[in-house]
Amino acid sequence: MEETAAGEVNAGHLPGTTTADLPPGGCLIAWLCENALVLGAIILVVSFVVKFKLKDWRQRWFAAFCDSMSKHVDAKRELMKKDLFASLHSVQSYDPELRKANAIKLLEIGVGTGMNFAHYPEGTRLTVIDPNPHFQQYYNENRKKFPNIHSEDIILTTGENMDMIPDNSIDVVVVTLVFCSVEDTVKILRNILRILAPGGKFYFYEHIKEFNPSKHPIRRFLQILLTKTRIWPFLLDECCLDRDMLHALEKAGFSKVEAERFYVEIDHFVFQIIEPSLKGVAVK
């Protein structure tokens, strides 16, 4: 290192060297050191956009997509859901006052646009939760079509974090096409058991991973590929194609679980990838 006139050591370069003489990457390292504050600010801005704005854009897109899909009702799927929810009309409330009124208290997790309204009994007291705030406008439009159901505003939370719902307070919990995107299946099932009144029922319908891979190897391969590469979850708000909640459900602690793996018929070519399904009813 060379000394300055004041006797100070100049640590910028070794004697006789220039920027061009620095080892590979040396210029980049020097630039990074000199612009550390600028770089830090850029990283913070990018992190903010990715964490908040990108998530918000994806949620807006997903809510609009679901609303668009709801306007093209799949008759075969609706018939299947009608059959699944048929026994709702025979459920009796734990609450004596609701029982007198022949009504039940129902909680739907991941209500979305409110696609299941048509299957709920007259006078249902409906509480709903969903973590996506952009579903609210579509949900509010849809609930106006069902004045026979006493529906509440969406509680913006997830099934893992619904501590505001009291223990043993709900007659029926409904979840459809939600477990594909949750963070903790076991925790949600534990919460469902907590809030259900004794003898309460949990109705579910989910798309699951291909359960007959020897017959449908290409579908199983595509489900894994699109999930692991994050293509499908990115486009459809964390929806995963390679899940099956049946084992967790059977171990959750319900007194009775009636579940069926089956194939729902879907005409749209792209969405035939979610034909493998699981439906049923579990009793607390």
C-alpha atoms as one frame of an Amber mdcrd trajectory, in Angstrom:
protein
   0.000   0.000   0.000   1.281   3.520  -0.767   1.620   6.393   1.658   0.124
   9.814   1.034   1.954  13.073   1.584   0.486  13.220   5.082   1.862   9.798
   5.867  -1.527   8.085   5.629  -1.839   4.709   3.981  -3.938   4.555   0.802
  -5.841   1.263   0.937  -7.615   1.808  -2.409  -5.276  -0.342  -4.535  -2.048
  -2.227  -4.210   0.978  -0.319  -5.491   0.983  -0.086  -9.235  -2.494  -1.550
  -9.744  -5.538  -0.168 -11.553  -9.206  -1.152 -11.506  -8.554  -3.313 -14.533
  -5.875  -5.200 -12.547  -8.345  -6.265  -9.812  -9.174  -9.948  -9.679 -12.458
 -11.135 -11.316 -15.413  -9.750  -9.390 -13.275  -7.102  -7.782 -14.999  -4.233
  -9.571 -18.397  -5.586  -8.618 -17.388  -5.967  -4.975 -16.008  -2.456  -4.912
 -19.203  -1.085  -6.473 -21.359  -2.994  -3.974 -19.359  -1.607  -1.069 -19.619
   1.954  -2.355 -23.375   1.658  -2.999 -24.444  -0.442  -0.041 -27.093   2.038
   1.103 -28.640   2.323  -2.357 -28.666  -1.447  -2.705 -30.268  -1.856   0.705
 -33.040   0.568  -0.236 -33.684  -1.263  -3.516 -33.899  -4.605  -1.713 -36.374
  -3.170   0.808 -38.601  -1.762  -1.941 -38.537  -5.013  -3.923 -39.282  -7.022
  -0.764 -42.239  -4.766   0.028 -43.661  -5.113  -3.479 -43.261  -8.901  -3.479
 -44.647  -9.383   0.016 -47.588  -6.999  -0.061 -48.422  -5.763  -3.547 -47.867
  -9.034  -5.390 -49.971 -10.889  -2.819 -52.705  -8.274  -3.150 -52.682  -8.508
  -6.955 -52.868 -12.299  -6.798 -55.780 -12.173  -4.356 -57.640  -9.676  -6.567
 -57.102 -11.879  -9.599 -58.218 -15.019  -7.748 -61.397 -13.401  -6.420 -62.302
 -12.132  -9.905 -61.488 -15.541 -11.390 -63.734 -17.354  -8.877 -66.543 -14.899
  -9.527 -66.231 -15.490 -13.260 -66.277 -19.266 -12.760 -69.341 -19.022 -10.518
 -71.304 -17.521 -13.397 -70.814 -20.742 -15.364 -72.259 -23.271 -12.928 -71.223
 -26.864 -13.566 -74.532 -28.759 -13.419 -72.890 -32.108 -12.632 -70.880 -30.701
  -9.760 -73.881 -28.855  -8.347 -75.889 -32.077  -8.447 -73.118 -33.807  -6.493
 -73.115 -30.991  -3.911 -76.893 -31.110  -3.643 -76.641 -34.786  -2.750 -73.814
 -34.127  -0.261 -75.710 -31.361   1.546 -79.124 -33.054   1.463 -78.903 -34.203
   5.095 -78.395 -30.592   6.257 -82.160 -30.245   6.294 -82.448 -32.877   9.032
 -79.804 -31.362  11.359 -81.180 -30.073  14.678 -79.499 -27.202  16.455 -77.855
 -27.524  19.852 -79.447 -24.141  20.659 -83.013 -24.603  22.019 -84.192 -21.320
  20.514 -82.877 -22.170  17.050 -84.288 -25.664  17.369 -87.746 -24.189  17.997
 -87.329 -22.052  14.884 -86.190 -25.111  12.913 -82.924 -23.318  12.128 -79.228
 -24.144  12.480 -76.020 -22.204  13.060 -73.576 -22.892  10.240 -69.972 -21.754
   9.706 -68.358 -21.865   6.273 -64.576 -21.705   6.078 -63.261 -20.152   2.867
 -66.646 -18.891   1.714 -65.305 -17.123  -1.386 -68.185 -15.723  -3.437 -70.821
 -17.763  -1.573 -71.272 -20.593  -4.049 -72.868 -22.897  -1.449 -75.770 -20.613
  -0.473 -78.193 -22.525  -2.690 -77.692 -25.686  -0.615 -78.343 -24.222   2.846
 -81.674 -24.755   4.649 -84.228 -22.011   5.138 -83.392 -19.758   8.071 -79.748
 -20.835   8.389 -77.689 -18.536  10.643 -74.552 -18.285   8.564 -71.133 -17.191
   9.819 -68.360 -17.079   7.216 -64.592 -16.627   7.197 -62.128 -16.057   4.366
 -58.623 -14.536   4.350 -59.056 -12.844   0.961 -60.583  -9.348   1.402 -61.371
  -9.057  -2.311 -64.099 -11.697  -2.096 -66.289  -9.334  -0.077 -67.849  -7.453
  -3.005 -68.762 -10.690  -4.808 -70.006 -12.315  -1.618 -72.200  -9.321  -0.770
 -73.736  -9.331  -4.242 -74.494 -13.034  -4.004 -75.974 -13.016  -0.513 -78.673
 -10.574  -1.664 -80.113 -13.397  -3.772 -80.737 -15.502  -0.641 -82.768 -13.419
   1.832 -83.957 -16.672   3.434 -80.458 -17.139   4.891 -79.271 -14.910   7.740
 -75.709 -14.343   6.518 -73.096 -12.276   8.328 -70.251 -10.215   6.897 -67.044
 -12.075   6.087 -64.623 -12.408   8.984 -61.191 -11.884   7.421 -59.210 -14.758
   8.844 -58.171 -18.345   8.162 -59.320 -21.662   9.523 -56.098 -21.839  11.503
 -56.809 -18.522  13.249 -60.542 -18.445  13.993 -60.166 -18.011  17.747 -63.046
 -15.523  17.721 -65.483 -18.404  17.146 -66.538 -19.768  20.583 -66.128 -23.403
  21.578 -69.111 -25.729  21.051 -71.106 -22.984  19.322 -71.669 -24.250  15.760
 -74.072 -26.945  14.520 -72.460 -27.431  11.108 -69.120 -26.534   9.520 -68.817
 -26.533   5.727 -65.547 -26.480   3.775 -65.377 -26.885  -0.003 -62.255 -26.596
  -2.156 -60.209 -24.961   0.588 -57.827 -27.547   2.065 -55.770 -27.446  -1.139
 -54.440 -24.032  -0.111 -54.283 -24.034   3.696 -51.059 -23.863   5.697 -51.956
 -26.324   8.469 -54.603 -29.014   7.851 -54.268 -30.525  11.315 -54.770 -27.185
  13.065 -57.903 -26.418  11.048 -59.413 -29.813  11.814 -58.623 -29.241  15.495
 -60.399 -25.871  15.312 -63.409 -27.405  13.587 -63.729 -29.960  16.392 -63.385
 -27.187  18.962 -66.174 -25.000  17.615 -68.637 -27.768  16.745 -71.335 -28.453
  19.324 -71.543 -32.051  20.584 -72.904 -34.137  17.721 -72.186 -31.317  15.255
 -71.327 -32.164  11.656 -68.505 -31.239   9.317 -69.335 -31.355   5.579 -66.424
 -31.349   3.137 -65.682 -31.562  -0.583 -62.115 -31.188  -1.869 -60.100 -31.916
  -4.971 -57.180 -34.201  -4.081 -54.112 -35.809  -5.618 -54.711 -38.617  -8.105
 -55.546 -41.692  -6.010 -55.231 -44.185  -8.895 -51.840 -43.320 -10.434 -51.569
 -46.644 -12.279 -54.691 -45.693 -14.247 -53.973 -41.953 -14.540 -50.150 -41.605
 -14.424 -50.059 -38.464 -16.578 -52.506 -36.618 -14.327 -50.519 -37.604 -11.218
 -47.284 -36.456 -12.900 -48.794 -33.097 -13.911 -50.249 -32.540 -10.435 -46.814
 -32.999  -8.869 -45.008 -30.982 -11.562 -47.368 -27.983 -11.469 -47.337 -27.920
  -7.669 -43.605 -28.386  -7.079 -42.674 -25.804  -9.703 -45.138 -23.410  -7.975
 -46.883 -22.634 -11.283 -50.360 -23.698 -10.161 -50.118 -22.265  -6.598 -48.882
 -18.929  -7.967 -51.774 -18.593 -10.404 -54.502 -19.870  -8.074 -53.723 -18.370
  -4.670 -51.618 -21.213  -3.201 -53.830 -24.033  -4.478 -51.851 -27.302  -4.429
 -52.750 -30.307  -6.569 -50.888 -32.979  -4.599 -52.815 -33.065  -1.306 -55.268
 -35.515   0.263 -56.717 -34.664   3.703 -58.372 -38.048   4.334 -55.654 -39.482
   6.568 -55.509 -36.338   8.730 -59.305 -36.301   8.932 -59.443 -39.907  10.121
 -56.867 -39.134  12.833 -58.423 -35.816  13.932 -60.704 -37.211  16.658 -64.169
 -37.184  15.092 -66.519 -39.845  16.458 -67.519 -40.819  12.924 -66.112 -40.119
   9.470 -67.924 -41.023   6.259 -65.693 -40.165   3.309 -65.526 -41.144  -0.328
 -62.831 -40.669  -2.925 -64.389 -40.202  -6.347 -64.033 -38.448  -9.700 -66.144
 -35.385 -10.333 -66.904 -34.828 -14.010 -65.432 -31.606 -15.391 -65.872 -30.633
 -19.011 -63.143 -27.977 -19.145 -59.933 -29.653 -20.376 -57.540 -27.732 -18.103
 -59.524 -28.356 -14.940 -59.827 -32.091 -15.490 -56.625 -32.141 -13.480 -58.771
 -31.617 -10.341 -61.289 -34.370 -11.070 -59.958 -36.649  -8.274 -62.025 -35.611
  -5.266 -62.959 -36.343  -1.669 -66.353 -35.712  -0.098 -68.181 -36.692   3.051
 -69.431 -35.868   6.513 -67.668 -36.166   9.871 -69.455 -36.060  13.245 -68.007
 -34.656  16.451
